[in-house]
C-alpha cells in the first residue's frame, strides 16, 4: 500500500535529502589527528614550557601529570573533540597565577609560541597551526579579564 499523496509529497524530498551525504566537516581536533595527536602535543608542549626559564616558575610544585590531563581535556574540548568541558573556567584557573606569581600577557605569548613550535615539531601544517593559534588568541582577554 502506498502512502497518501500528501504524505508522499513530504516524505520523498525528506528521504532524498537523507540519502545525500551531508556529513559535517571534520573538527579541528580530527584534522590535528584526534586523541593520540593531542596527547602527544600536550606532552611535548609541557616539556618545552617547563624548560623555559621564563615560564618554569609558574609550574613549580605543580603535579604535571594532573596538569597534562587537564590540558588534554581542555584542548580536546576547545578543538571540537568533546561536547563539554568540566574544568574550571579560564579566568578562575589563571587568577592565582596572575595575582600571586605575576602571570602577564607576555607569558601568554611565550606559551602560545611554544604551542605553535610544538605543533610544527610534530609535523602539523602551517594552516592548522595558524588556526590553533588564532583559537588560542581568543582566550587571552578571558584569562586577563578584558572581556
Order of alpha helices (4+ residues) and beta strands (2+ residues): alpha-alpha-alpha-alpha-alpha-alpha-alpha
